[in-house]
Amino acid sequence: MSDEEQKQLKLWHRSRAIFVRLACLLLAATCIGWTLENIERRMGKSGPAGFRRGLIQGALMPMSLPNLLIGRDVTIYSQNNSGIPYKLGYTMGVNGCGVIVFGLFFWRVSRWRRKRPLTTRPQDH
């Protein structure tokens, strides 16, 4: 197998891995959106949402984006809530999710940088 064929095969495998990851992410987001919709339907009858429900809805809110992009109306914020406790829980959930997602992203980038040798470093003039 020539070098060119090996490069093409490696590129195909990398593209396939990215596609599989995106498909899994979209599938998970759809399942989470469906679950949130069913939970909202059931819990909407139980009274105002409190801190714990705000925390859960805030943490799962970023996963509703794919559902919103394809036109499904997913409830991401409970209209019938207890006020400040719900809003604090929601805010903590969104921020906690952001810390996890961006923390993992920047951790992975730093790992990539450590693995890759810096052979061409810009010279200071």
N, CA, C and O atoms as a MOPAC input file, in Angstrom:
PM7 MOZYME 1SCF
protein

 N      0.85400 1    -1.17200 1     0.00000 1
 C      0.00000 1     0.00000 1     0.00000 1
 C      0.90400 1     1.24100 1     0.00000 1
 O      1.82600 1     1.35300 1     0.80800 1
 N      0.62400 1     2.15300 1    -0.90800 1
 C      1.45300 1     3.34900 1    -1.03400 1
 C      1.14500 1     4.34400 1     0.08300 1
 O      0.15200 1     4.22400 1     0.80000 1
 N      2.02900 1     5.32200 1     0.20100 1
 C      1.83500 1     6.35900 1     1.22500 1
 C      0.55100 1     7.14000 1     0.99000 1
 O     -0.15000 1     7.48800 1     1.94000 1
 N      0.24300 1     7.41200 1    -0.26400 1
 C     -0.97500 1     8.15500 1    -0.60000 1
 C     -2.22300 1     7.38300 1    -0.20200 1
 O     -3.17000 1     7.95300 1     0.33900 1
 N     -2.21800 1     6.08000 1    -0.47300 1
 C     -3.35700 1     5.24500 1    -0.09600 1
 C     -3.51200 1     5.15700 1     1.42300 1
 O     -4.63000 1     5.14800 1     1.93900 1
 N     -2.37900 1     5.09400 1     2.13600 1
 C     -2.42000 1     5.06200 1     3.60100 1
 C     -2.99100 1     6.36400 1     4.15600 1
 O     -3.76600 1     6.34200 1     5.11200 1
 N     -2.61400 1     7.50100 1     3.56400 1
 C     -3.14100 1     8.79500 1     3.99300 1
 C     -4.64200 1     8.88000 1     3.75500 1
 O     -5.38700 1     9.36600 1     4.60700 1
 N     -5.08600 1     8.40100 1     2.58400 1
 C     -6.51200 1     8.41800 1     2.27900 1
 C     -7.29000 1     7.50500 1     3.22000 1
 O     -8.38800 1     7.85400 1     3.65500 1
 N     -6.73600 1     6.35100 1     3.53400 1
 C     -7.38600 1     5.42700 1     4.45000 1
 C     -7.47600 1     6.03000 1     5.85900 1
 O     -8.50100 1     5.91100 1     6.53100 1
 N     -6.41300 1     6.66200 1     6.28100 1
 C     -6.40400 1     7.30300 1     7.59100 1
 C     -7.41700 1     8.44200 1     7.63900 1
 O     -8.11100 1     8.60800 1     8.64200 1
 N     -7.50800 1     9.22100 1     6.57600 1
 C     -8.48100 1    10.30700 1     6.50000 1
 C     -9.90700 1     9.75500 1     6.51500 1
 O    -10.78800 1    10.31700 1     7.16600 1
 N    -10.12900 1     8.65400 1     5.79700 1
 C    -11.45800 1     8.04500 1     5.78000 1
 C    -11.84400 1     7.55200 1     7.16400 1
 O    -12.98400 1     7.74500 1     7.58700 1
 N    -10.91200 1     6.91600 1     7.88400 1
 C    -11.19700 1     6.43200 1     9.23200 1
 C    -11.49000 1     7.58700 1    10.18600 1
 O    -12.39300 1     7.49600 1    11.01800 1
 N    -10.74000 1     8.65100 1    10.06700 1
 C    -10.96200 1     9.82100 1    10.92800 1
 C    -12.31600 1    10.46400 1    10.62500 1
 O    -13.03800 1    10.84600 1    11.54600 1
 N    -12.66400 1    10.58500 1     9.34200 1
 C    -13.96200 1    11.15900 1     8.96100 1
 C    -15.10100 1    10.28600 1     9.45600 1
 O    -16.11900 1    10.79000 1     9.92900 1
 N    -14.93000 1     8.99600 1     9.34700 1
 C    -15.95100 1     8.05900 1     9.82000 1
 C    -16.12500 1     8.17300 1    11.33500 1
 O    -17.25100 1     8.15100 1    11.83100 1
 N    -15.02800 1     8.29400 1    12.06300 1
 C    -15.09900 1     8.41500 1    13.52600 1
 C    -15.82500 1     9.70000 1    13.92400 1
 O    -16.61800 1     9.70100 1    14.86500 1
 N    -15.55500 1    10.78100 1    13.21700 1
 C    -16.23600 1    12.04900 1    13.50600 1
 C    -17.73000 1    11.92200 1    13.22600 1
 O    -18.55400 1    12.37900 1    14.01700 1
 N    -18.07500 1    11.30500 1    12.10900 1
 C    -19.48200 1    11.10900 1    11.76000 1
 C    -20.20300 1    10.26600 1    12.81300 1
 O    -21.32100 1    10.59100 1    13.21200 1
 N    -19.56500 1     9.18900 1    13.26000 1
 C    -20.17600 1     8.30900 1    14.26600 1
 C    -20.37700 1     9.07600 1    15.56300 1
 O    -21.42400 1     8.94300 1    16.19700 1
 N    -19.40400 1     9.87000 1    15.97000 1
 C    -19.53700 1    10.66500 1    17.19500 1
 C    -20.68400 1    11.66300 1    17.08700 1
 O    -21.47300 1    11.80700 1    18.02100 1
 N    -20.77800 1    12.34300 1    15.96300 1
 C    -21.87100 1    13.30300 1    15.77500 1
 C    -23.22400 1    12.60300 1    15.77000 1
 O    -24.18700 1    13.10100 1    16.35400 1
 N    -23.29600 1    11.45700 1    15.11400 1
 C    -24.55800 1    10.70700 1    15.08500 1
 C    -24.95300 1    10.25800 1    16.49300 1
 O    -26.12500 1    10.33200 1    16.86000 1
 N    -23.99600 1     9.79900 1    17.27000 1
 C    -24.28000 1     9.38900 1    18.65700 1
 C    -24.72700 1    10.57800 1    19.49000 1
 O    -25.64400 1    10.46200 1    20.30200 1
 N    -24.08000 1    11.72200 1    19.28900 1
 C    -24.45800 1    12.92400 1    20.02800 1
 C    -25.88300 1    13.35100 1    19.67900 1
 O    -26.66400 1    13.69500 1    20.56500 1
 N    -26.22000 1    13.32900 1    18.39100 1
 C    -27.57700 1    13.69600 1    17.97500 1
 C    -28.61300 1    12.69900 1    18.49000 1
 O    -29.71200 1    13.09300 1    18.88000 1
 N    -28.27500 1    11.43200 1    18.49300 1
 C    -29.18500 1    10.42700 1    19.02100 1
 C    -29.40500 1    10.63300 1    20.52100 1
 O    -30.53400 1    10.56300 1    21.00800 1
 N    -28.32000 1    10.88500 1    21.24100 1
 C    -28.43900 1    11.13200 1    22.68500 1
 C    -29.25300 1    12.39300 1    22.95300 1
 O    -30.09000 1    12.41400 1    23.85500 1
 N    -29.01000 1    13.44300 1    22.17100 1
 C    -29.75300 1    14.69400 1    22.34900 1
 C    -31.23800 1    14.49300 1    22.06700 1
 O    -32.08400 1    15.04200 1    22.77400 1
 N    -31.55700 1    13.71700 1    21.04900 1
 C    -32.95900 1    13.44200 1    20.73900 1
 C    -33.61900 1    12.66200 1    21.87500 1
 O    -34.75000 1    12.95700 1    22.26200 1
 N    -32.91700 1    11.68000 1    22.39900 1
 C    -33.46200 1    10.89900 1    23.51900 1
 C    -33.64800 1    11.78300 1    24.75400 1
 O    -34.66000 1    11.67600 1    25.44700 1
 N    -32.69000 1    12.64000 1    25.02500 1
 C    -32.80500 1    13.53700 1    26.17800 1
 C    -33.95600 1    14.51100 1    25.97600 1
 O    -34.70800 1    14.78300 1    26.91300 1
 N    -34.10400 1    15.03900 1    24.76600 1
 C    -35.21200 1    15.94900 1    24.47500 1
 C    -36.55300 1    15.26200 1    24.64300 1
 O    -37.48200 1    15.84100 1    25.20600 1
 N    -36.66000 1    14.04400 1    24.16400 1
 C    -37.89900 1    13.28600 1    24.31800 1
 C    -38.19200 1    13.02700 1    25.78200 1
 O    -39.33300 1    13.14800 1    26.22800 1
 N    -37.14200 1    12.66500 1    26.53600 1
 C    -37.29500 1    12.40800 1    27.96900 1
 C    -37.72400 1    13.67300 1    28.70000 1
 O    -38.62800 1    13.63900 1    29.53500 1
 N    -37.07100 1    14.79000 1    28.38400 1
 C    -37.44400 1    16.05900 1    29.01700 1
 C    -38.89000 1    16.42900 1    28.72900 1
 O    -39.60500 1    16.91700 1    29.60300 1
 N    -39.31000 1    16.19200 1    27.49300 1
 C    -40.68600 1    16.50300 1    27.11400 1
 C    -41.67800 1    15.67200 1    27.92900 1
 O    -42.69000 1    16.19300 1    28.39700 1
 N    -41.38700 1    14.38400 1    28.09500 1
 C    -42.27200 1    13.51500 1    28.87400 1
 C    -42.24600 1    13.87200 1    30.35900 1
 O    -43.28300 1    13.86200 1    31.02300 1
 N    -41.07000 1    14.18400 1    30.87200 1
 C    -40.97300 1    14.57100 1    32.28300 1
 C    -41.74600 1    15.86000 1    32.52400 1
 O    -42.45900 1    15.98000 1    33.52000 1
 N    -41.60900 1    16.82000 1    31.62100 1
 C    -42.32300 1    18.09700 1    31.77300 1
 C    -43.82800 1    17.87600 1    31.75000 1
 O    -44.56200 1    18.50100 1    32.51600 1
 N    -44.28200 1    17.00400 1    30.88800 1
 C    -45.70800 1    16.71700 1    30.79900 1
 C    -46.23000 1    16.12400 1    32.10800 1
 O    -47.31600 1    16.47600 1    32.57000 1
 N    -45.44800 1    15.22200 1    32.69900 1
 C    -45.87000 1    14.59200 1    33.95400 1
 C    -45.69500 1    15.50600 1    35.15500 1
 O    -46.56100 1    15.55900 1    36.02700 1
 N    -44.57300 1    16.23000 1    35.20600 1
 C    -44.28900 1    17.05600 1    36.37200 1
 C    -45.02600 1    18.38400 1    36.34000 1
 O    -45.17700 1    19.03600 1    37.37300 1
 N    -45.48000 1    18.78400 1    35.17800 1
 C    -46.21900 1    20.03000 1    35.07100 1
 C    -47.49800 1    20.00600 1    35.87700 1
 O    -48.02900 1    21.05000 1    36.25700 1
 N    -47.98700 1    18.81000 1    36.13500 1
 C    -49.22000 1    18.65700 1    36.90200 1
 C    -48.96700 1    18.62800 1    38.40900 1
 O    -49.90800 1    18.72000 1    39.19700 1
 N    -47.69400 1    18.50100 1    38.81700 1
 C    -47.38700 1    18.29000 1    40.22900 1
 C    -47.12300 1    19.58200 1    41.00700 1
 O    -46.80900 1    19.51600 1    42.19500 1
 N    -47.23700 1    20.71100 1    40.40000 1
 C    -47.00700 1    21.97000 1    41.11100 1
 C    -45.78700 1    22.69800 1    40.58400 1
 O    -45.18000 1    22.27700 1    39.59900 1
 N    -45.42500 1    23.79900 1    41.24400 1
 C    -44.31000 1    24.59800 1    40.74100 1
 C    -42.96800 1    23.86700 1    40.85300 1
 O    -42.72800 1    23.10400 1    41.78900 1
 N    -42.11600 1    24.12400 1    39.87800 1
 C    -40.78600 1    23.51500 1    39.85300 1
 C    -39.89800 1    24.20000 1    40.88200 1
 O    -39.94600 1    25.42000 1    41.04100 1
 N    -39.09400 1    23.41500 1    41.57500 1
 C    -38.21300 1    23.94300 1    42.59900 1
 C    -36.75500 1    23.89300 1    42.18600 1
 O    -36.43200 1    23.79700 1    41.00200 1
 N    -35.88100 1    23.95900 1    43.17500 1
 C    -34.43600 1    24.00000 1    42.94500 1
 C    -33.94800 1    22.76500 1    42.19600 1
 O    -33.22300 1    22.88900 1    41.20900 1
 N    -34.33500 1    21.58000 1    42.65100 1
 C    -33.83900 1    20.33800 1    42.04800 1
 C    -34.25600 1    20.21500 1    40.59000 1
 O    -33.44800 1    19.83000 1    39.74500 1
 N    -35.48300 1    20.53200 1    40.29400 1
 C    -35.94800 1    20.45700 1    38.89900 1
 C    -35.26100 1    21.51100 1    38.03800 1
 O    -34.96600 1    21.26800 1    36.86800 1
 N    -35.00700 1    22.68400 1    38.62200 1
 C    -34.25500 1    23.70400 1    37.89600 1
 C    -32.83900 1    23.25500 1    37.59200 1
 O    -32.31700 1    23.51700 1    36.50800 1
 N    -32.21100 1    22.57400 1    38.55400 1
 C    -30.85400 1    22.06200 1    38.36300 1
 C    -30.81500 1    21.04400 1    37.23200 1
 O    -29.91600 1    21.07600 1    36.39100 1
 N    -31.78700 1    20.14300 1    37.21300 1
 C    -31.84200 1    19.11700 1    36.16800 1
 C    -32.13200 1    19.73900 1    34.80200 1
 O    -31.47700 1    19.40700 1    33.81400 1
 N    -33.11200 1    20.64000 1    34.74700 1
 C    -33.44400 1    21.26500 1    33.46400 1
 C    -32.29400 1    22.13500 1    32.96800 1
 O    -32.03900 1    22.18200 1    31.76400 1
 N    -31.60700 1    22.81300 1    33.85400 1
 C    -30.46400 1    23.63200 1    33.45000 1
 C    -29.32800 1    22.79000 1    32.91100 1
 O    -28.70400 1    23.14900 1    31.91300 1
 N    -29.05300 1    21.66400 1    33.56900 1
 C    -27.96200 1    20.79800 1    33.11800 1
 C    -28.26700 1    20.15700 1    31.77200 1
 O    -27.35700 1    19.93500 1    30.97300 1
 N    -29.53300 1    19.85700 1    31.51000 1
 C    -29.90000 1    19.20000 1    30.25500 1
 C    -30.26400 1    20.18300 1    29.14200 1
 O    -30.46700 1    19.77200 1    27.99900 1
 N    -30.34800 1    21.46400 1    29.45900 1
 C    -30.76200 1    22.46500 1    28.47300 1
 C    -29.87400 1    22.49200 1    27.22500 1
 O    -30.41800 1    22.57500 1    26.12400 1
 N    -28.53100 1    22.42700 1    27.32900 1
 C    -27.72900 1    22.45800 1    26.10400 1
 C    -28.02500 1    21.30200 1    25.14600 1
 O    -27.82000 1    21.43500 1    23.93900 1
 N    -28.49700 1    20.18900 1    25.66400 1
 C    -28.80500 1    19.05500 1    24.79900 1
 C    -30.09700 1    19.25400 1    24.01100 1
 O    -30.42200 1    18.44000 1    23.14700 1
 N    -30.82400 1    20.30800 1    24.29500 1
 C    -32.05600 1    20.56500 1    23.54900 1
 C    -31.78400 1    21.27100 1    22.22200 1
 O    -32.67700 1    21.35200 1    21.37900 1
 N    -30.58200 1    21.77600 1    22.02500 1
 C    -30.26300 1    22.51700 1    20.79900 1
 C    -30.54000 1    21.71900 1    19.52700 1
 O    -31.19600 1    22.24500 1    18.62800 1
 N    -30.07200 1    20.46900 1    19.40600 1
 C    -30.38500 1    19.73300 1    18.17500 1
 C    -31.88600 1    19.58700 1    17.93600 1
 O    -32.34300 1    19.64700 1    16.79500 1
 N    -32.65000 1    19.39500 1    19.00400 1
 C    -34.10500 1    19.29300 1    18.85600 1
 C    -34.70100 1    20.60500 1    18.37100 1
 O    -35.59500 1    20.61000 1    17.52500 1
 N    -34.21400 1    21.70200 1    18.89800 1
 C    -34.71300 1    23.00600 1    18.46100 1
 C    -34.32400 1    23.29400 1    17.01900 1
 O    -35.09000 1    23.91800 1    16.28500 1
 N    -33.13700 1    22.84400 1    16.60400 1
 C    -32.68300 1    23.08300 1    15.23400 1
 C    -33.52400 1    22.33900 1    14.20000 1
 O    -33.69700 1    22.81700 1    13.07900 1
 N    -34.04300 1    21.17400 1    14.57300 1
 C    -34.86600 1    20.42300 1    13.60700 1
 C    -36.33800 1    20.78200 1    13.72300 1
 O    -37.17500 1    20.20500 1    13.02900 1
 N    -36.66500 1    21.73800 1    14.60200 1
 C    -38.02800 1    22.24600 1    14.65500 1
 C    -38.91100 1    21.66600 1    15.73700 1
 O    -40.09900 1    21.98500 1    15.78500 1
 N    -38.37700 1    20.82600 1    16.60800 1
 C    -39.17200 1    20.28900 1    17.71400 1
 C    -39.18400 1    21.30400 1    18.84300 1
 O    -38.14000 1    21.84000 1    19.21500 1
 N    -40.33700 1    21.56100 1    19.37400 1
 C    -40.47400 1    22.52100 1    20.47100 1
 C    -40.27800 1    21.79700 1    21.79800 1
 O    -41.18800 1    21.12900 1    22.29100 1
 N    -39.08600 1    21.93400 1    22.37100 1
 C    -38.74600 1    21.27100 1    23.62100 1
 C    -38.78000 1    22.31100 1    24.73400 1
 O    -38.23000 1    23.40200 1    24.58800 1
 N    -39.42500 1    21.97300 1    25.84300 1
 C    -39.47600 1    22.89000 1    26.97600 1
 C    -38.12900 1    22.88500 1    27.67400 1
 O    -37.67900 1    21.84300 1    28.15100 1
 N    -37.48100 1    24.04600 1    27.73700 1
 C    -36.18300 1    24.13000 1    28.39100 1
 C    -36.24900 1    24.94700 1    29.67800 1
 O    -35.25300 1    25.04300 1    30.39600 1
 N    -37.37900 1    25.52600 1    29.97400 1
 C    -37.53600 1    26.35200 1    31.16800 1
 C    -38.97200 1    26.21300 1    31.64200 1
 O    -39.90500 1    26.40500 1    30.86300 1
 N    -39.15400 1    25.88500 1    32.89800 1
 C    -40.48900 1    25.66100 1    33.43500 1
 C    -41.15900 1    26.99700 1    33.75400 1
 O    -40.64700 1    27.77300 1    34.56100 1
 N    -42.28000 1    27.26100 1    33.13500 1
 C    -43.00800 1    28.51300 1    33.38700 1
 C    -43.61000 1    28.52700 1    34.78900 1
 O    -43.67400 1    29.57200 1    35.43500 1
 N    -44.04500 1    27.37200 1    35.24500 1
 C    -44.63500 1    27.26000 1    36.57300 1
 C    -43.52100 1    26.87700 1    37.54900 1
 O    -43.30100 1    25.69500 1    37.81200 1
 N    -42.81400 1    27.88500 1    38.08700 1
 C    -41.68900 1    27.59800 1    38.97200 1
 C    -41.82800 1    28.34200 1    40.29600 1
 O    -42.71200 1    29.18200 1    40.46200 1
 N    -40.94300 1    28.02000 1    41.23200 1
 C    -41.01300 1    28.58200 1    42.58000 1
 C    -40.25400 1    29.89400 1    42.73000 1
 O    -40.11400 1    30.40100 1    43.84300 1
 N    -39.76900 1    30.44400 1    41.63600 1
 C    -39.07800 1    31.74000 1    41.70100 1
 C    -37.58000 1    31.58500 1    41.85000 1
 O    -36.93100 1    30.88600 1    41.07200 1
 N    -37.03900 1    32.25000 1    42.86300 1
 C    -35.58300 1    32.29700 1    43.04100 1
 C    -34.95400 1    30.91300 1    43.20400 1
 O    -33.92200 1    30.66000 1    42.58100 1
 N    -35.51600 1    30.00000 1    44.00700 1
 C    -34.87700 1    28.67400 1    44.10100 1
 C    -34.78100 1    27.95400 1    42.74900 1
 O    -33.76100 1    27.33400 1    42.44700 1
 N    -35.82400 1    28.03400 1    41.95200 1
 C    -35.78800 1    27.39800 1    40.63800 1
 C    -34.73900 1    28.05700 1    39.76100 1
 O    -33.95700 1    27.37200 1    39.10100 1
 N    -34.71900 1    29.37300 1    39.75200 1
 C    -33.76100 1    30.09500 1    38.90100 1
 C    -32.32200 1    29.83700 1    39.32400 1
 O    -31.43800 1    29.73200 1    38.47400 1
 N    -32.07400 1    29.73200 1    40.63100 1
 C    -30.72600 1    29.39300 1    41.10400 1
 C    -30.33000 1    27.98300 1    40.64800 1
 O    -29.21000 1    27.77300 1    40.18300 1
 N    -31.23400 1    27.03700 1    40.78000 1
 C    -30.96100 1    25.67700 1    40.32800 1
 C    -30.72100 1    25.61400 1    38.83300 1
 O    -29.81200 1    24.92100 1    38.37600 1
 N    -31.52700 1    26.32900 1    38.07300 1
 C    -31.38100 1    26.35300 1    36.61100 1
 C    -30.02200 1    26.93100 1    36.22400 1
 O    -29.31700 1    26.37800 1    35.38000 1
 N    -29.66500 1    28.05300 1    36.85200 1
 C    -28.38600 1    28.69900 1    36.55200 1
 C    -27.21500 1    27.79200 1    36.92800 1
 O    -26.24700 1    27.68400 1    36.17600 1
 N    -27.30000 1    27.14700 1    38.08100 1
 C    -26.23500 1    26.23000 1    38.49100 1
 C    -26.14300 1    25.03000 1    37.54900 1
 O    -25.04400 1    24.54800 1    37.27200 1
 N    -27.26800 1    24.54700 1    37.06000 1
 C    -27.26500 1    23.42600 1    36.12300 1
 C    -26.61800 1    23.78900 1    34.79500 1
 O    -25.81400 1    23.02500 1    34.26100 1
 N    -26.97000 1    24.95700 1    34.26300 1
 C    -26.38000 1    25.39600 1    32.98500 1
 C    -24.87500 1    25.60300 1    33.14900 1
 O    -24.08900 1    25.16000 1    32.31200 1
 N    -24.48300 1    26.27300 1    34.22000 1
 C    -23.06000 1    26.53800 1    34.44400 1
 C    -22.29200 1    25.25000 1    34.71800 1
 O    -21.16300 1    25.09800 1    34.25200 1
 N    -22.88300 1    24.32500 1    35.46400 1
 C    -22.22500 1    23.04900 1    35.71800 1
 C    -22.01200 1    22.26200 1    34.43900 1
 O    -20.95700 1    21.65900 1    34.24200 1
 N    -23.00900 1    22.26700 1    33.57200 1
 C    -22.88200 1    21.59100 1    32.28400 1
 C    -21.78200 1    22.25600 1    31.44600 1
 O    -20.99200 1    21.57100 1    30.79600 1
 N    -21.73800 1    23.57800 1    31.46600 1
 C    -20.70300 1    24.30500 1    30.72300 1
 C    -19.30700 1    24.00000 1    31.23200 1
 O    -18.37300 1    23.85000 1    30.44500 1
 N    -19.16100 1    23.90700 1    32.54800 1
 C    -17.85900 1    23.58700 1    33.13200 1
 C    -17.41400 1    22.20400 1    32.68100 1
 O    -16.25300 1    22.00200 1    32.32800 1
 N    -18.33400 1    21.26200 1    32.69600 1
 C    -17.97600 1    19.89300 1    32.29000 1
 C    -17.61500 1    19.85200 1    30.80600 1
 O    -16.57700 1    19.30400 1    30.43500 1
 N    -18.47300 1    20.43200 1    29.95200 1
 C    -18.23500 1    20.37000 1    28.49900 1
 C    -16.96700 1    21.12000 1    28.12200 1
 O    -16.09900 1    20.55800 1    27.45400 1
 N    -16.84000 1    22.38200 1    28.53800 1
 C    -15.66700 1    23.15700 1    28.15800 1
 C    -14.42000 1    22.67800 1    28.88400 1
 O    -13.31900 1    22.75600 1    28.33800 1
 N    -14.57900 1    22.18300 1    30.11000 1
 C    -13.43100 1    21.62700 1    30.82300 1
 C    -12.86200 1    20.42900 1    30.09900 1
 O    -11.64700 1    20.32100 1    29.92800 1
 N    -13.73500 1    19.52000 1    29.66800 1
 C    -13.27500 1    18.36000 1    28.90400 1
 C    -12.65600 1    18.77100 1    27.57400 1
 O    -11.65400 1    18.19500 1    27.14900 1
 N    -13.25200 1    19.77000 1    26.91300 1
 C    -12.72300 1    20.23200 1    25.63100 1
 C    -11.31100 1    20.79000 1    25.79100 1
 O    -10.41300 1    20.41500 1    25.03700 1
 N    -11.10000 1    21.67800 1    26.76000 1
 C     -9.78700 1    22.29100 1    26.93500 1
 C     -8.77100 1    21.29100 1    27.48400 1
 O     -7.58300 1    21.39400 1    27.18100 1
 N     -9.22400 1    20.32300 1    28.28900 1
 C     -8.33200 1    19.27700 1    28.74900 1
 C     -7.83400 1    18.45100 1    27.56600 1
 O     -6.66000 1    18.09100 1    27.49100 1
 N     -8.75100 1    18.15700 1    26.64300 1
 C     -8.36700 1    17.36200 1    25.47100 1
 C     -7.42600 1    18.13900 1    24.56000 1
 O     -6.47300 1    17.57200 1    24.02500 1
 N     -7.68200 1    19.42200 1    24.38000 1
 C     -6.79200 1    20.24500 1    23.55700 1
 C     -5.39500 1    20.27700 1    24.16500 1
 O     -4.40000 1    20.17600 1    23.44800 1
 N     -5.32000 1    20.41900 1    25.49300 1
 C     -3.99700 1    20.44900 1    26.12700 1
 C     -3.28800 1    19.09800 1    25.96900 1
 O     -2.06500 1    19.05700 1    25.83100 1
 N     -4.03800 1    18.00300 1    25.98700 1
 C     -3.42800 1    16.68700 1    25.74200 1
 C     -2.88100 1    16.59300 1    24.32200 1
 O     -1.79300 1    16.05800 1    24.10800 1
 N     -3.64300 1    17.11600 1    23.34100 1
 C     -3.17400 1    17.10700 1    21.95200 1
 C     -1.88600 1    17.90700 1    21.81700 1
 O     -0.96100 1    17.49600 1    21.11600 1
 N     -1.83200 1    19.03400 1    22.48100 1
 C     -0.63800 1    19.87700 1    22.38700 1
 C      0.57400 1    19.18100 1    22.99900 1
 O      1.68100 1    19.30500 1    22.47500 1
 N      0.38800 1    18.46400 1    24.08200 1
 C      1.51000 1    17.75800 1    24.70400 1
 C      1.99200 1    16.60600 1    23.84000 1
 O      3.18600 1    16.30700 1    23.82500 1
 N      1.08800 1    15.95100 1    23.11900 1
 C      1.46400 1    14.81900 1    22.26500 1
 C      2.20600 1    15.26800 1    21.01600 1
 O      3.11700 1    14.58400 1    20.55100 1
 N      1.82200 1    16.40600 1    20.47800 1
 C      2.38300 1    16.87800 1    19.21900 1
 C      3.71000 1    17.59400 1    19.48400 1
 O      3.74900 1    18.54500 1    20.26500 1
 N      4.80200 1    17.14700 1    18.84300 1
 C      6.07900 1    17.83000 1    19.04800 1
 C      6.09500 1    19.18600 1    18.36000 1
 O      5.57600 1    19.34100 1    17.25400 1
 N      6.68700 1    20.15200 1    19.01700 1
 C      6.78400 1    21.49700 1    18.45000 1
 C      8.10600 1    21.61400 1    17.70100 1
 O      9.10900 1    22.04000 1    18.27400 1
 N      8.11100 1    21.23900 1    16.42100 1
 C      9.32500 1    21.28200 1    15.63100 1
 C      9.50600 1    22.63000 1    14.96500 1
 O     10.63500 1    23.07400 1    14.75300 1
 N      8.40900 1    23.28400 1    14.63400 1
 C      8.49400 1    24.59700 1    13.99700 1
 C      7.91800 1    25.62800 1    14.94500 1
 O      6.72600 1    25.93300 1    14.89600 1
 N      8.74900 1    26.15400 1    15.78900 1
 C      8.33300 1    27.15900 1    16.74400 1
 C      8.72900 1    28.52900 1    16.17700 1
 O      9.85700 1    28.69600 1    15.71300 1
 N      7.82100 1    29.50600 1    16.20800 1
 C      8.16700 1    30.82600 1    15.66000 1
 C      9.30000 1    31.46100 1    16.46400 1
 O      9.33100 1    31.40800 1    17.69300 1
 N     10.20900 1    32.05100 1    15.73400 1
 C     11.37600 1    32.69200 1    16.35600 1
 C     11.05100 1    34.13700 1    16.71700 1
 O     10.40100 1    34.85200 1    15.95500 1
 N     11.51200 1    34.54800 1    17.88200 1
 C     11.34900 1    35.95100 1    18.29200 1
 C     12.42400 1    36.78800 1    17.63400 1
 O     13.60000 1    36.42500 1    17.65500 1
 N     12.03400 1    37.88500 1    17.05800 1
 C     12.99500 1    38.79500 1    16.41500 1
 C     13.10500 1    40.05900 1    17.17400 1
 O     13.86400 1    40.94800 1    16.78700 1

